[in-house]
Amino acid sequence: MKKIISSLVVIGLLFGVISVVSAEGNQAVAVKQTKEEKAVNQLEKWQNRAAKLGITQTGQTLEQLKEAVHAAKAEKRAKAETKRSEKAAKWGIDPADKSEKQLKEEIQSKKASKQAEKKAQKQQDKKNKDKK
């Protein structure tokens, strides 16, 4: 009697596990996309990127769109680099052989020291005014 009950329990568990595994398998099949759907999704993704950068994307293939986005990003990086170099020159810093982070820190320290000098000068002027 015990053997029959334990056999029934084992069979019940086995069928339960099989049904769970087959349900997961059905979900995996439903998630897979066709090549056409992937291509459409990828094109939409690149079109969104192009729209963010202000690129007109009418009638362009995916490859042309990618090239346009990469070119726009490179141009944006070049403008940022030029702006950093101008800012560094303004503060008398040589931007060569320095990372963006190092350059930014150096500019901030120069700004802070200049502001401290101005504050000290104002306090000195105020003291001199009070003495007169």
N, CA, C and O atoms as a GROMACS GRO file, in nm:
protein
  528
    1MET      N    1   0.082  -0.118   0.000
    1MET     CA    2   0.000   0.000   0.000
    1MET      C    3   0.086   0.125   0.000
    1MET      O    4   0.059   0.220  -0.073
    2LYS      N    5   0.191   0.124   0.083
    2LYS     CA    6   0.281   0.238   0.090
    2LYS      C    7   0.351   0.259  -0.043
    2LYS      O    8   0.373   0.372  -0.086
    3LYS      N    9   0.387   0.149  -0.108
    3LYS     CA   10   0.456   0.159  -0.237
    3LYS      C   11   0.365   0.221  -0.341
    3LYS      O   12   0.412   0.300  -0.424
    4ILE      N   13   0.240   0.188  -0.340
    4ILE     CA   14   0.145   0.242  -0.437
    4ILE      C   15   0.128   0.393  -0.416
    4ILE      O   16   0.129   0.470  -0.512
    5ILE      N   17   0.113   0.433  -0.292
    5ILE     CA   18   0.095   0.576  -0.260
    5ILE      C   19   0.220   0.655  -0.299
    5ILE      O   20   0.210   0.761  -0.360
    6SER      N   21   0.338   0.603  -0.263
    6SER     CA   22   0.461   0.674  -0.297
    6SER      C   23   0.480   0.680  -0.448
    6SER      O   24   0.531   0.780  -0.500
    7SER      N   25   0.441   0.575  -0.520
    7SER     CA   26   0.450   0.575  -0.666
    7SER      C   27   0.358   0.680  -0.725
    7SER      O   28   0.396   0.751  -0.818
    8LEU      N   29   0.237   0.691  -0.671
    8LEU     CA   30   0.144   0.792  -0.719
    8LEU      C   31   0.196   0.935  -0.693
    8LEU      O   32   0.182   1.023  -0.778
    9VAL      N   33   0.256   0.955  -0.579
    9VAL     CA   34   0.312   1.087  -0.546
    9VAL      C   35   0.426   1.120  -0.641
    9VAL      O   36   0.435   1.232  -0.691
   10VAL      N   37   0.513   1.024  -0.666
   10VAL     CA   38   0.626   1.045  -0.758
   10VAL      C   39   0.575   1.075  -0.898
   10VAL      O   40   0.628   1.164  -0.964
   11ILE      N   41   0.477   1.004  -0.944
   11ILE     CA   42   0.421   1.026  -1.078
   11ILE      C   43   0.356   1.165  -1.085
   11ILE      O   44   0.371   1.236  -1.185
   12GLY      N   45   0.285   1.202  -0.981
   12GLY     CA   46   0.222   1.334  -0.976
   12GLY      C   47   0.326   1.445  -0.983
   12GLY      O   48   0.308   1.542  -1.056
   13LEU      N   49   0.433   1.432  -0.908
   13LEU     CA   50   0.541   1.532  -0.911
   13LEU      C   51   0.608   1.536  -1.047
   13LEU      O   52   0.641   1.643  -1.098
   14LEU      N   53   0.629   1.420  -1.106
   14LEU     CA   54   0.694   1.413  -1.236
   14LEU      C   55   0.612   1.485  -1.342
   14LEU      O   56   0.667   1.561  -1.422
   15PHE      N   57   0.481   1.462  -1.344
   15PHE     CA   58   0.396   1.530  -1.442
   15PHE      C   59   0.389   1.680  -1.414
   15PHE      O   60   0.379   1.760  -1.507
   16GLY      N   61   0.394   1.718  -1.289
   16GLY     CA   62   0.394   1.861  -1.254
   16GLY      C   63   0.518   1.931  -1.306
   16GLY      O   64   0.509   2.042  -1.358
   17VAL      N   65   0.632   1.868  -1.291
   17VAL     CA   66   0.758   1.926  -1.339
   17VAL      C   67   0.758   1.933  -1.491
   17VAL      O   68   0.804   2.032  -1.549
   18ILE      N   69   0.708   1.831  -1.556
   18ILE     CA   70   0.705   1.829  -1.703
   18ILE      C   71   0.617   1.942  -1.756
   18ILE      O   72   0.653   2.008  -1.853
   19SER      N   73   0.503   1.965  -1.692
   19SER     CA   74   0.413   2.071  -1.740
   19SER      C   75   0.476   2.208  -1.719
   19SER      O   76   0.457   2.297  -1.802
   20VAL      N   77   0.550   2.228  -1.610
   20VAL     CA   78   0.617   2.356  -1.586
   20VAL      C   79   0.726   2.379  -1.690
   20VAL      O   80   0.737   2.489  -1.743
   21VAL      N   81   0.803   2.278  -1.719
   21VAL     CA   82   0.911   2.290  -1.818
   21VAL      C   83   0.854   2.318  -1.956
   21VAL      O   84   0.908   2.401  -2.029
   22SER      N   85   0.746   2.252  -1.992
   22SER     CA   86   0.688   2.275  -2.124
   22SER      C   87   0.629   2.415  -2.133
   22SER      O   88   0.632   2.476  -2.240
   23ALA      N   89   0.574   2.468  -2.025
   23ALA     CA   90   0.520   2.605  -2.025
   23ALA      C   91   0.632   2.705  -2.047
   23ALA      O   92   0.614   2.802  -2.121
   24GLU      N   93   0.747   2.686  -1.984
   24GLU     CA   94   0.862   2.774  -2.004
   24GLU      C   95   0.912   2.768  -2.148
   24GLU      O   96   0.951   2.869  -2.205
   25GLY      N   97   0.910   2.649  -2.205
   25GLY     CA   98   0.952   2.633  -2.344
   25GLY      C   99   0.863   2.710  -2.439
   25GLY      O  100   0.912   2.767  -2.536
   26ASN      N  101   0.734   2.714  -2.414
   26ASN     CA  102   0.641   2.789  -2.499
   26ASN      C  103   0.667   2.939  -2.491
   26ASN      O  104   0.656   3.009  -2.591
   27GLN      N  105   0.701   2.988  -2.374
   27GLN     CA  106   0.731   3.131  -2.358
   27GLN      C  107   0.857   3.167  -2.433
   27GLN      O  108   0.864   3.274  -2.495
   28ALA      N  109   0.956   3.082  -2.430
   28ALA     CA  110   1.082   3.110  -2.500
   28ALA      C  111   1.059   3.119  -2.650
   28ALA      O  112   1.121   3.201  -2.716
   29VAL      N  113   0.973   3.037  -2.702
   29VAL     CA  114   0.944   3.039  -2.845
   29VAL      C  115   0.870   3.167  -2.881
   29VAL      O  116   0.895   3.225  -2.987
   30ALA      N  117   0.781   3.212  -2.796
   30ALA     CA  118   0.703   3.331  -2.824
   30ALA      C  119   0.790   3.457  -2.822
   30ALA      O  120   0.759   3.553  -2.892
   31VAL      N  121   0.897   3.459  -2.743
   31VAL     CA  122   0.983   3.576  -2.730
   31VAL      C  123   1.075   3.592  -2.850
   31VAL      O  124   1.112   3.705  -2.884
   32LYS      N  125   1.113   3.484  -2.916
   32LYS     CA  126   1.204   3.493  -3.030
   32LYS      C  127   1.141   3.577  -3.140
   32LYS      O  128   1.022   3.567  -3.169
   33GLN      N  129   1.226   3.659  -3.202
   33GLN     CA  130   1.179   3.745  -3.309
   33GLN      C  131   1.229   3.693  -3.443
   33GLN      O  132   1.330   3.623  -3.452
   34THR      N  133   1.158   3.730  -3.545
   34THR     CA  134   1.204   3.694  -3.678
   34THR      C  135   1.310   3.795  -3.721
   34THR      O  136   1.326   3.899  -3.658
   35LYS      N  137   1.381   3.764  -3.827
   35LYS     CA  138   1.485   3.853  -3.877
   35LYS      C  139   1.427   3.987  -3.918
   35LYS      O  140   1.490   4.091  -3.897
   36GLU      N  141   1.309   3.985  -3.976
   36GLU     CA  142   1.246   4.109  -4.020
   36GLU      C  143   1.211   4.198  -3.901
   36GLU      O  144   1.230   4.319  -3.905
   37GLU      N  145   1.158   4.136  -3.794
   37GLU     CA  146   1.124   4.212  -3.675
   37GLU      C  147   1.248   4.272  -3.611
   37GLU      O  148   1.246   4.386  -3.566
   38LYS      N  149   1.357   4.194  -3.608
   38LYS     CA  150   1.482   4.246  -3.553
   38LYS      C  151   1.532   4.364  -3.634
   38LYS      O  152   1.578   4.463  -3.578
   39ALA      N  153   1.524   4.353  -3.766
   39ALA     CA  154   1.570   4.461  -3.853
   39ALA      C  155   1.486   4.587  -3.832
   39ALA      O  156   1.539   4.698  -3.828
   40VAL      N  157   1.356   4.569  -3.818
   40VAL     CA  158   1.267   4.684  -3.795
   40VAL      C  159   1.297   4.748  -3.660
   40VAL      O  160   1.304   4.870  -3.650
   41ASN      N  161   1.316   4.666  -3.557
   41ASN     CA  162   1.347   4.719  -3.424
   41ASN      C  163   1.480   4.793  -3.424
   41ASN      O  164   1.493   4.899  -3.363
   42GLN      N  165   1.578   4.737  -3.492
   42GLN     CA  166   1.709   4.801  -3.498
   42GLN      C  167   1.702   4.934  -3.574
   42GLN      O  168   1.764   5.032  -3.533
   43LEU      N  169   1.627   4.937  -3.682
   43LEU     CA  170   1.609   5.060  -3.758
   43LEU      C  171   1.540   5.166  -3.673
   43LEU      O  172   1.579   5.283  -3.676
   44GLU      N  173   1.437   5.126  -3.598
   44GLU     CA  174   1.368   5.221  -3.510
   44GLU      C  175   1.462   5.275  -3.404
   44GLU      O  176   1.457   5.394  -3.372
   45LYS      N  177   1.547   5.189  -3.349
   45LYS     CA  178   1.642   5.231  -3.246
   45LYS      C  179   1.739   5.336  -3.301
   45LYS      O  180   1.766   5.437  -3.236
   46TRP      N  181   1.790   5.312  -3.421
   46TRP     CA  182   1.884   5.407  -3.482
   46TRP      C  183   1.812   5.534  -3.525
   46TRP      O  184   1.872   5.642  -3.523
   47GLN      N  185   1.687   5.524  -3.564
   47GLN     CA  186   1.611   5.643  -3.600
   47GLN      C  187   1.588   5.731  -3.477
   47GLN      O  188   1.591   5.853  -3.486
   48ASN      N  189   1.564   5.668  -3.362
   48ASN     CA  190   1.548   5.744  -3.238
   48ASN      C  191   1.678   5.816  -3.202
   48ASN      O  192   1.676   5.932  -3.162
   49ARG      N  193   1.790   5.746  -3.217
   49ARG     CA  194   1.920   5.809  -3.190
   49ARG      C  195   1.944   5.927  -3.283
   49ARG      O  196   1.993   6.032  -3.240
   50ALA      N  197   1.910   5.909  -3.409
   50ALA     CA  198   1.928   6.015  -3.508
   50ALA      C  199   1.839   6.134  -3.475
   50ALA      O  200   1.881   6.249  -3.488
   51ALA      N  201   1.718   6.108  -3.433
   51ALA     CA  202   1.626   6.216  -3.398
   51ALA      C  203   1.679   6.295  -3.278
   51ALA      O  204   1.665   6.417  -3.274
   52LYS      N  205   1.739   6.227  -3.181
   52LYS     CA  206   1.796   6.296  -3.066
   52LYS      C  207   1.910   6.388  -3.106
   52LYS      O  208   1.930   6.494  -3.046
   53LEU      N  209   1.985   6.349  -3.209
   53LEU     CA  210   2.097   6.430  -3.255
   53LEU      C  211   2.055   6.531  -3.361
   53LEU      O  212   2.137   6.611  -3.407
   54GLY      N  213   1.929   6.529  -3.400
   54GLY     CA  214   1.878   6.626  -3.497
   54GLY      C  215   1.914   6.593  -3.641
   54GLY      O  216   1.930   6.683  -3.722
   55ILE      N  217   1.925   6.466  -3.672
   55ILE     CA  218   1.959   6.422  -3.807
   55ILE      C  219   1.830   6.386  -3.879
   55ILE      O  220   1.745   6.316  -3.823
   56THR      N  221   1.815   6.433  -4.003
   56THR     CA  222   1.698   6.392  -4.082
   56THR      C  223   1.724   6.252  -4.136
   56THR      O  224   1.829   6.226  -4.194
   57GLN      N  225   1.628   6.164  -4.117
   57GLN     CA  226   1.649   6.024  -4.154
   57GLN      C  227   1.554   5.975  -4.262
   57GLN      O  228   1.521   5.857  -4.265
   58THR      N  229   1.508   6.061  -4.347
   58THR     CA  230   1.414   6.019  -4.450
   58THR      C  231   1.483   5.940  -4.559
   58THR      O  232   1.581   5.986  -4.617
   59GLY      N  233   1.432   5.821  -4.587
   59GLY     CA  234   1.479   5.738  -4.697
   59GLY      C  235   1.621   5.686  -4.683
   59GLY      O  236   1.685   5.655  -4.784
   60GLN      N  237   1.672   5.675  -4.562
   60GLN     CA  238   1.809   5.625  -4.544
   60GLN      C  239   1.805   5.479  -4.503
   60GLN      O  240   1.713   5.434  -4.434
   61THR      N  241   1.906   5.406  -4.547
   61THR     CA  242   1.919   5.268  -4.505
   61THR      C  243   1.978   5.266  -4.365
   61THR      O  244   2.024   5.368  -4.314
   62LEU      N  245   1.977   5.150  -4.304
   62LEU     CA  246   2.031   5.136  -4.169
   62LEU      C  247   2.179   5.175  -4.164
   62LEU      O  248   2.222   5.243  -4.071
   63GLU      N  249   2.256   5.131  -4.263
   63GLU     CA  250   2.399   5.161  -4.266
   63GLU      C  251   2.423   5.311  -4.280
   63GLU      O  252   2.510   5.366  -4.213
   64GLN      N  253   2.345   5.377  -4.367
   64GLN     CA  254   2.360   5.521  -4.384
   64GLN      C  255   2.323   5.595  -4.256
   64GLN      O  256   2.387   5.693  -4.219
   65LEU      N  257   2.221   5.546  -4.191
   65LEU     CA  258   2.177   5.607  -4.066
   65LEU      C  259   2.283   5.593  -3.958
   65LEU      O  260   2.310   5.687  -3.883
   66LYS      N  261   2.343   5.473  -3.949
   66LYS     CA  262   2.450   5.451  -3.851
   66LYS      C  263   2.567   5.544  -3.877
   66LYS      O  264   2.620   5.604  -3.783
   67GLU      N  265   2.607   5.557  -4.002
   67GLU     CA  266   2.718   5.645  -4.037
   67GLU      C  267   2.688   5.789  -4.001
   67GLU      O  268   2.774   5.860  -3.949
   68ALA      N  269   2.566   5.834  -4.027
   68ALA     CA  270   2.527   5.971  -3.996
   68ALA      C  271   2.529   5.996  -3.845
   68ALA      O  272   2.572   6.101  -3.799
   69VAL      N  273   2.481   5.898  -3.768
   69VAL     CA  274   2.480   5.912  -3.622
   69VAL      C  275   2.622   5.915  -3.569
   69VAL      O  276   2.655   5.997  -3.483
   70HIS      N  277   2.708   5.826  -3.619
   70HIS     CA  278   2.846   5.824  -3.573
   70HIS      C  279   2.918   5.954  -3.609
   70HIS      O  280   2.996   6.006  -3.529
   71ALA      N  281   2.892   6.007  -3.727
   71ALA     CA  282   2.954   6.133  -3.768
   71ALA      C  283   2.906   6.248  -3.680
   71ALA      O  284   2.986   6.334  -3.642
   72ALA      N  285   2.778   6.250  -3.648
   72ALA     CA  286   2.725   6.356  -3.563
   72ALA      C  287   2.784   6.348  -3.422
   72ALA      O  288   2.814   6.450  -3.361
   73LYS      N  289   2.799   6.226  -3.371
   73LYS     CA  290   2.859   6.209  -3.238
   73LYS      C  291   3.005   6.253  -3.239
   73LYS      O  292   3.051   6.316  -3.144
   74ALA      N  293   3.078   6.220  -3.345
   74ALA     CA  294   3.218   6.261  -3.355
   74ALA      C  295   3.229   6.413  -3.360
   74ALA      O  296   3.318   6.472  -3.299
   75GLU      N  297   3.138   6.475  -3.434
   75GLU     CA  298   3.138   6.622  -3.443
   75GLU      C  299   3.107   6.684  -3.306
   75GLU      O  300   3.168   6.784  -3.267
   76LYS      N  301   3.014   6.623  -3.235
   76LYS     CA  302   2.978   6.672  -3.102
   76LYS      C  303   3.098   6.660  -3.006
   76LYS      O  304   3.125   6.751  -2.928
   77ARG      N  305   3.169   6.546  -3.014
   77ARG     CA  306   3.287   6.527  -2.929
   77ARG      C  307   3.396   6.628  -2.964
   77ARG      O  308   3.462   6.681  -2.875
   78ALA      N  309   3.414   6.655  -3.093
   78ALA     CA  310   3.516   6.751  -3.136
   78ALA      C  311   3.483   6.891  -3.084
   78ALA      O  312   3.572   6.964  -3.042
   79LYS      N  313   3.355   6.928  -3.089
   79LYS     CA  314   3.315   7.060  -3.036
   79LYS      C  315   3.342   7.068  -2.887
   79LYS      O  316   3.389   7.171  -2.837
   80ALA      N  317   3.311   6.962  -2.815
   80ALA     CA  318   3.335   6.960  -2.671
   80ALA      C  319   3.484   6.970  -2.641
   80ALA      O  320   3.525   7.041  -2.549
   81GLU      N  321   3.565   6.899  -2.719
   81GLU     CA  322   3.711   6.905  -2.699
   81GLU      C  323   3.763   7.045  -2.727
   81GLU      O  324   3.850   7.094  -2.654
   82THR      N  325   3.713   7.110  -2.831
   82THR     CA  326   3.754   7.246  -2.864
   82THR      C  327   3.716   7.341  -2.751
   82THR      O  328   3.794   7.428  -2.712
   83LYS      N  329   3.597   7.323  -2.700
   83LYS     CA  330   3.549   7.409  -2.590
   83LYS      C  331   3.637   7.390  -2.466
   83LYS      O  332   3.671   7.487  -2.400
   84ARG      N  333   3.673   7.265  -2.435
   84ARG     CA  334   3.760   7.239  -2.320
   84ARG      C  335   3.897   7.302  -2.341
   84ARG      O  336   3.954   7.359  -2.248
   85SER      N  337   3.949   7.291  -2.462
   85SER     CA  338   4.081   7.348  -2.491
   85SER      C  339   4.078   7.500  -2.476
   85SER      O  340   4.171   7.559  -2.421
   86GLU      N  341   3.970   7.563  -2.525
   86GLU     CA  342   3.958   7.708  -2.511
   86GLU      C  343   3.949   7.748  -2.364
   86GLU      O  344   4.009   7.847  -2.322
   87LYS      N  345   3.874   7.672  -2.288
   87LYS     CA  346   3.860   7.701  -2.146
   87LYS      C  347   3.994   7.684  -2.075
   87LYS      O  348   4.030   7.764  -1.988
   88ALA      N  349   4.069   7.580  -2.112
   88ALA     CA  350   4.200   7.557  -2.051
   88ALA      C  351   4.296   7.669  -2.088
   88ALA      O  352   4.373   7.714  -2.003
   89ALA      N  353   4.291   7.715  -2.212
   89ALA     CA  354   4.377   7.825  -2.253
   89ALA      C  355   4.342   7.952  -2.177
   89ALA      O  356   4.431   8.030  -2.140
   90LYS      N  357   4.215   7.973  -2.154
   90LYS     CA  358   4.169   8.091  -2.079
   90LYS      C  359   4.228   8.092  -1.938
   90LYS      O  360   4.264   8.198  -1.886
   91TRP      N  361   4.238   7.976  -1.878
   91TRP     CA  362   4.291   7.965  -1.742
   91TRP      C  363   4.442   7.939  -1.739
   91TRP      O  364   4.499   7.922  -1.632
   92GLY      N  365   4.504   7.936  -1.854
   92GLY     CA  366   4.649   7.918  -1.861
   92GLY      C  367   4.694   7.777  -1.832
   92GLY      O  368   4.799   7.756  -1.771
   93ILE      N  369   4.617   7.681  -1.874
   93ILE     CA  370   4.648   7.539  -1.850
   93ILE      C  371   4.679   7.474  -1.983
   93ILE      O  372   4.611   7.498  -2.082
   94ASP      N  373   4.784   7.390  -1.985
   94ASP     CA  374   4.819   7.317  -2.106
   94ASP      C  375   4.738   7.186  -2.108
   94ASP      O  376   4.759   7.100  -2.023
   95PRO      N  377   4.646   7.171  -2.204
   95PRO     CA  378   4.560   7.052  -2.205
   95PRO      C  379   4.628   6.926  -2.257
   95PRO      O  380   4.568   6.818  -2.253
   96ALA      N  381   4.749   6.936  -2.304
   96ALA     CA  382   4.818   6.819  -2.361
   96ALA      C  383   4.845   6.716  -2.251
   96ALA      O  384   4.877   6.751  -2.138
   97ASP      N  385   4.832   6.590  -2.287
   97ASP     CA  386   4.861   6.477  -2.197
   97ASP      C  387   4.777   6.477  -2.070
   97ASP      O  388   4.821   6.427  -1.967
   98LYS      N  389   4.657   6.533  -2.077
   98LYS     CA  390   4.569   6.533  -1.960
   98LYS      C  391   4.433   6.478  -2.002
   98LYS      O  392   4.383   6.506  -2.111
   99SER      N  393   4.375   6.402  -1.913
   99SER     CA  394   4.242   6.350  -1.941
   99SER      C  395   4.139   6.460  -1.917
   99SER      O  396   4.170   6.564  -1.860
  100GLU      N  397   4.020   6.434  -1.961
  100GLU     CA  398   3.912   6.532  -1.943
  100GLU      C  399   3.889   6.560  -1.795
  100GLU      O  400   3.866   6.674  -1.755
  101LYS      N  401   3.895   6.456  -1.714
  101LYS     CA  402   3.871   6.470  -1.571
  101LYS      C  403   3.982   6.553  -1.506
  101LYS      O  404   3.953   6.641  -1.424
  102GLN      N  405   4.107   6.526  -1.541
  102GLN     CA  406   4.219   6.602  -1.485
  102GLN      C  407   4.209   6.749  -1.524
  102GLN      O  408   4.232   6.838  -1.442
  103LEU      N  409   4.176   6.773  -1.649
  103LEU     CA  410   4.163   6.909  -1.698
  103LEU      C  411   4.052   6.983  -1.624
  103LEU      O  412   4.069   7.099  -1.585
  104LYS      N  413   3.941   6.917  -1.605
  104LYS     CA  414   3.828   6.978  -1.534
  104LYS      C  415   3.865   7.011  -1.390
  104LYS      O  416   3.832   7.118  -1.340
  105GLU      N  417   3.934   6.919  -1.323
  105GLU     CA  418   3.975   6.942  -1.184
  105GLU      C  419   4.071   7.059  -1.174
  105GLU      O  420   4.061   7.140  -1.082
  106GLU      N  421   4.164   7.068  -1.268
  106GLU     CA  422   4.262   7.176  -1.266
  106GLU      C  423   4.194   7.311  -1.289
  106GLU      O  424   4.228   7.410  -1.223
  107ILE      N  425   4.100   7.315  -1.382
  107ILE     CA  426   4.026   7.439  -1.408
  107ILE      C  427   3.946   7.479  -1.284
  107ILE      O  428   3.943   7.597  -1.248
  108GLN      N  429   3.882   7.383  -1.220
  108GLN     CA  430   3.803   7.412  -1.101
  108GLN      C  431   3.892   7.463  -0.988
  108GLN      O  432   3.852   7.554  -0.915
  109SER      N  433   4.010   7.406  -0.973
  109SER     CA  434   4.100   7.453  -0.866
  109SER      C  435   4.149   7.595  -0.895
  109SER      O  436   4.162   7.675  -0.803
  110LYS      N  437   4.176   7.625  -1.023
  110LYS     CA  438   4.217   7.762  -1.059
  110LYS      C  439   4.103   7.860  -1.032
  110LYS      O  440   4.126   7.969  -0.979
  111LYS      N  441   3.981   7.822  -1.067
  111LYS     CA  442   3.865   7.907  -1.041
  111LYS      C  443   3.849   7.933  -0.892
  111LYS      O  444   3.826   8.046  -0.849
  112ALA      N  445   3.862   7.826  -0.813
  112ALA     CA  446   3.845   7.838  -0.668
  112ALA      C  447   3.952   7.930  -0.609
  112ALA      O  448   3.923   8.011  -0.521
  113SER      N  449   4.075   7.916  -0.656
  113SER     CA  450   4.181   8.001  -0.603
  113SER      C  451   4.159   8.147  -0.642
  113SER      O  452   4.186   8.237  -0.563
  114LYS      N  453   4.111   8.171  -0.764
  114LYS     CA  454   4.084   8.307  -0.807
  114LYS      C  455   3.970   8.368  -0.725
  114LYS      O  456   3.977   8.485  -0.686
  115GLN      N  457   3.866   8.290  -0.699
  115GLN     CA  458   3.756   8.338  -0.618
  115GLN      C  459   3.802   8.368  -0.475
  115GLN      O  460   3.757   8.465  -0.415
  116ALA      N  461   3.890   8.285  -0.422
  116ALA     CA  462   3.942   8.308  -0.287
  116ALA      C  463   4.025   8.436  -0.284
  116ALA      O  464   4.018   8.513  -0.188
  117GLU      N  465   4.103   8.459  -0.390
  117GLU     CA  466   4.181   8.583  -0.397
  117GLU      C  467   4.090   8.705  -0.402
  117GLU      O  468   4.116   8.805  -0.334
  118LYS      N  469   3.984   8.698  -0.481
  118LYS     CA  470   3.889   8.809  -0.490
  118LYS      C  471   3.824   8.836  -0.356
  118LYS      O  472   3.808   8.951  -0.315
  119LYS      N  473   3.786   8.729  -0.287
  119LYS     CA  474   3.722   8.743  -0.156
  119LYS      C  475   3.818   8.806  -0.056
  119LYS      O  476   3.780   8.894   0.021
  120ALA      N  477   3.942   8.762  -0.057
  120ALA     CA  478   4.043   8.817   0.033
  120ALA      C  479   4.068   8.964   0.000
  120ALA      O  480   4.083   9.046   0.090
  121GLN      N  481   4.072   8.998  -0.128
  121GLN     CA  482   4.093   9.137  -0.170
  121GLN      C  483   3.977   9.226  -0.124
  121GLN      O  484   3.999   9.338  -0.078
  122LYS      N  485   3.855   9.177  -0.135
  122LYS     CA  486   3.738   9.253  -0.090
  122LYS      C  487   3.744   9.278   0.060
  122LYS      O  488   3.714   9.388   0.107
  123GLN      N  489   3.782   9.174   0.134
  123GLN     CA  490   3.793   9.189   0.279
  123GLN      C  491   3.903   9.290   0.314
  123GLN      O  492   3.886   9.369   0.407
  124GLN      N  493   4.014   9.286   0.242
  124GLN     CA  494   4.125   9.379   0.266
  124GLN      C  495   4.080   9.522   0.235
  124GLN      O  496   4.110   9.614   0.311
  125ASP      N  497   4.009   9.539   0.123
  125ASP     CA  498   3.958   9.672   0.087
  125ASP      C  499   3.861   9.722   0.192
  125ASP      O  500   3.861   9.841   0.225
  126LYS      N  501   3.778   9.635   0.245
  126LYS     CA  502   3.682   9.673   0.346
  126LYS      C  503   3.752   9.717   0.475
  126LYS      O  504   3.712   9.814   0.538
  127LYS      N  505   3.859   9.644   0.513
  127LYS     CA  506   3.935   9.680   0.633
  127LYS      C  507   4.003   9.816   0.614
  127LYS      O  508   4.003   9.898   0.705
  128ASN      N  509   4.060   9.838   0.496
  128ASN     CA  510   4.126   9.964   0.469
  128ASN      C  511   4.025  10.080   0.472
  128ASN      O  512   4.057  10.189   0.519
  129LYS      N  513   3.907  10.055   0.422
  129LYS     CA  514   3.802  10.156   0.423
  129LYS      C  515   3.760  10.190   0.565
  129LYS      O  516   3.737  10.307   0.597
  130ASP      N  517   3.750  10.088   0.650
  130ASP     CA  518   3.707  10.108   0.789
  130ASP      C  519   3.813  10.185   0.868
  130ASP      O  520   3.778  10.262   0.957
  131LYS      N  521   3.939  10.168   0.837
  131LYS     CA  522   4.048  10.237   0.908
  131LYS      C  523   4.048  10.385   0.878
  131LYS      O  524   4.085  10.466   0.963
  132LYS      N  525   4.006  10.423   0.759
  132LYS     CA  526   4.006  10.565   0.720
  132LYS      C  527   3.893  10.636   0.785
  132LYS      O  528   3.875  10.756   0.765
   0.00000   0.00000   0.00000
